[in-house]
Amino acid sequence: MKQINKYIVLILLCYCSTKSYSQSFSDEKTSAINFIKRVYNSSPFEGVKKLEGETGSYYTVAVSLMNISKDSVLGVVSKAQSKAQIIAEQGFAEPCIKFEMIDRIEKGNQNTYLFLCTTLDEFITEIIKKKSIDGARIISAPSNKYIVSTITLENVKYTTTEMRDKVAFMKAKQFVNTLVNGSTITSEQIIRTDESDKRTEITNTEIVKERAMGFIQGLELLFGKEITPNKTTYVYYSKF
């Protein structure tokens, strides 16, 4: 009986821990959205804006569309989203790949769509925190496609940072070469930012491989930082 009670307590503790984590994540997201809305309401803006909050930086885009019928205000969200991605690409130094509509403001014949953006850095970092994704992957967003190459190296194996950086870059190019020269690109090598959005699907492997081939030499460093203790994770990327 005591053994059964012990298991019940363990199950309850796991459940409470999971629930608490989910709740805190939800609260953090809600807090960010409310903060962005307050800033916008106090000082409306058009285009891109990087906001500094108590828990971090938030990338936002406000897109206005004119003369939209009452029946179409929600139906044109994908149009506003695509426009937001173009504006973000021109206005932000780093690429944004996810755009979540958090508000719609109607004023006369103008509808303004407010988006919370997720940067490529944030998106990749969250994935790496959950599991290792060393190798080359394709990040498929609604309007853009990126090829990313992830390498994790143990700090103790390299006498200098410069040496580690060079090894990381060489491995990054090798990973991309392997992806491009392989016979097929599998579903495991493709990360879609929104599984429900058909625009993130990749249907023609050959076209992807042809486009990716030209970007191997154009790989840029997205970041090199410690996500796992005593190891440095490098992520290189290139836009299709």
C-alpha positions as a printed Julia matrix, in Angstrom:
240×3 Matrix{Float64}:
   0.0    0.0     0.0
   2.84   2.39    0.9
   4.5    1.61   -2.43
   1.29   2.47   -4.33
   0.93   5.74   -2.41
   4.54   6.56   -3.27
   3.84   6.16   -6.99
   0.69   8.28   -6.74
   2.64  11.09   -5.08
   5.33  10.93   -7.79
   2.71  11.09  -10.56
   1.02  14.07   -8.9
   4.34  15.87   -8.55
   5.17  15.31  -12.23
   1.71  16.51  -13.25
   1.95  19.65  -11.11
   5.44  20.39  -12.43
   4.3   20.06  -16.06
   1.21  22.16  -15.43
   3.28  24.84  -13.68
   5.77  25.0   -16.58
   2.98  25.27  -19.18
   1.27  27.94  -17.13
   4.44  30.02  -16.73
   5.15  29.79  -20.49
   1.59  30.89  -21.24
   1.83  33.73  -18.72
   5.11  34.93  -20.25
   3.61  35.01  -23.74
   0.46  36.76  -22.53
   2.55  39.31  -20.66
   4.57  40.06  -23.81
   1.44  40.47  -25.92
  -0.19  42.78  -23.38
   2.99  44.85  -23.18
   3.14  45.29  -26.96
  -0.54  46.26  -27.09
  -0.05  48.87  -24.35
   2.9   50.4   -26.19
   0.97  50.51  -29.46
  -2.16  52.0   -27.88
  -0.15  54.74  -26.18
   1.88  55.54  -29.3
   0.61  53.92  -32.54
   3.24  53.1   -35.16
   3.45  51.69  -38.66
   6.13  49.23  -39.77
   8.75  47.6   -37.56
   9.55  48.32  -33.95
  11.87  46.6   -31.47
  10.5   47.0   -27.96
  12.51  46.53  -24.78
  10.44  44.88  -22.05
  11.27  43.7   -18.54
  11.92  40.12  -19.67
  13.53  40.76  -23.05
  13.26  42.32  -26.49
  10.16  41.99  -28.64
  10.07  42.36  -32.4
   6.78  43.73  -33.71
   5.34  44.79  -37.04
   2.23  46.88  -37.66
   0.69  46.56  -41.13
  -2.22  48.7   -42.34
  -4.57  47.72  -45.16
  -7.16  50.05  -46.6
 -10.76  49.62  -47.77
 -11.31  46.06  -46.6
 -14.88  44.85  -46.5
 -16.32  43.76  -43.15
 -16.49  40.16  -44.38
 -12.8   40.08  -45.32
 -10.99  41.62  -42.33
  -9.9   38.21  -41.0
  -9.59  36.57  -44.4
  -6.74  38.89  -45.43
  -4.55  38.02  -42.42
  -2.25  35.91  -44.63
  -1.83  38.91  -46.96
  -0.98  41.14  -44.01
   1.39  38.46  -42.69
   3.29  38.28  -45.98
   3.54  42.06  -46.07
   4.78  42.04  -42.46
   7.53  39.58  -43.35
   8.75  41.78  -46.21
   8.73  44.87  -43.98
  10.54  42.98  -41.2
  13.22  41.8   -43.62
  13.9   45.4   -44.6
  13.67  46.86  -41.1
  15.28  44.33  -38.76
  18.96  43.36  -38.79
  18.2   39.69  -38.16
  15.66  37.51  -39.98
  12.19  36.96  -38.5
  10.45  33.74  -39.49
   7.23  33.54  -37.45
   4.54  36.19  -37.39
   1.7   35.85  -34.91
  -1.18  38.3   -35.21
  -1.93  39.62  -31.72
  -4.36  42.43  -32.5
  -6.39  44.13  -35.19
  -7.18  47.83  -34.89
  -9.99  49.24  -37.01
 -10.15  52.97  -37.67
 -12.45  54.26  -40.39
 -11.62  52.43  -43.63
  -8.23  51.31  -42.31
  -7.42  48.01  -40.59
  -4.07  47.69  -38.82
  -2.74  44.21  -38.07
  -0.26  43.95  -35.21
   2.2   41.04  -35.3
   4.59  39.58  -32.75
   7.66  38.25  -34.58
   9.93  35.35  -33.72
  13.51  35.76  -34.93
  15.46  32.91  -36.51
  17.84  33.1   -33.51
  14.96  32.65  -31.01
  13.33  29.89  -33.06
  16.51  27.82  -33.44
  17.61  28.35  -29.82
  14.3   27.04  -28.47
  14.59  23.91  -30.63
  18.19  23.26  -29.54
  17.21  23.58  -25.87
  14.83  20.63  -26.38
  17.04  18.42  -28.58
  20.28  18.42  -30.54
  19.84  19.24  -34.23
  23.47  19.22  -35.36
  23.6   19.08  -39.14
  21.95  20.97  -41.96
  18.22  21.71  -41.95
  15.76  23.68  -44.03
  13.62  26.15  -42.12
  10.4   26.61  -44.04
   8.42  29.75  -43.15
   5.27  31.09  -44.89
   7.14  33.56  -47.12
  10.8   32.59  -46.86
  13.01  29.51  -46.75
  16.35  29.3   -44.95
  19.04  26.67  -44.89
  20.71  26.42  -41.47
  23.73  24.46  -40.36
  24.15  23.69  -36.65
  27.38  22.55  -35.01
  28.08  21.92  -31.31
  31.71  21.73  -30.18
  33.26  20.95  -26.79
  35.22  23.97  -25.56
  37.95  21.95  -23.88
  39.08  20.39  -27.19
  40.23  23.73  -28.64
  43.12  25.82  -27.36
  41.8   29.06  -28.88
  38.42  30.52  -29.82
  39.74  31.25  -33.33
  40.55  27.57  -33.89
  37.09  26.51  -32.7
  35.45  29.11  -34.95
  37.33  27.82  -38.03
  36.39  24.2   -37.3
  32.75  25.21  -36.85
  32.64  26.99  -40.21
  34.29  24.06  -42.03
  31.79  21.63  -40.49
  28.9   23.97  -41.37
  29.83  23.87  -45.05
  30.3   20.09  -44.92
  26.82  19.62  -43.45
  25.24  21.78  -46.16
  27.17  19.93  -48.87
  25.88  16.62  -47.51
  22.3   17.9   -47.51
  22.48  19.3   -51.02
  24.33  16.35  -52.57
  22.17  13.68  -50.94
  19.71  11.71  -53.04
  16.68  13.12  -51.22
  15.76  15.64  -48.59
  13.8   13.86  -45.87
  11.05  15.28  -43.68
  13.45  15.16  -40.71
  15.67  17.68  -42.48
  12.82  20.17  -42.86
  11.53  22.27  -39.96
   8.27  24.03  -40.69
   7.49  27.13  -38.64
   3.75  26.53  -38.97
   2.53  23.0   -39.7
  -0.99  24.24  -40.47
   0.16  26.71  -43.14
   0.39  25.09  -46.58
   2.86  27.8   -47.66
   5.52  26.12  -45.48
   5.37  22.82  -47.37
   8.28  21.79  -49.59
   7.13  19.68  -52.5
  10.03  19.67  -54.97
  13.32  18.35  -53.57
  15.3   19.01  -56.75
  14.4   22.73  -56.86
  15.38  23.1   -53.21
  18.72  21.37  -53.82
  19.47  23.54  -56.86
  18.77  26.74  -54.93
  20.68  25.6   -51.86
  23.8   24.79  -53.9
  24.41  28.46  -54.65
  24.29  29.48  -50.99
  26.95  27.19  -49.5
  29.61  29.89  -49.87
  27.2   32.56  -48.65
  26.62  31.09  -45.2
  26.46  33.73  -42.46
  27.0   33.22  -38.76
  23.7   33.57  -36.9
  25.24  32.95  -33.49
  27.89  31.11  -31.54
  26.97  30.67  -27.88
  26.79  28.23  -24.98
  23.37  26.6   -24.82
  24.72  23.42  -23.24
  27.31  23.89  -20.45
  30.97  23.69  -21.61
  29.92  23.47  -25.27
  29.55  26.15  -27.93
  26.76  25.86  -30.48
  27.23  27.58  -33.82
  24.42  28.21  -36.26
  25.12  29.38  -39.82
  22.35  30.29  -42.21
  21.54  31.43  -45.72
  18.27  32.5   -47.29
  17.04  30.72  -50.4
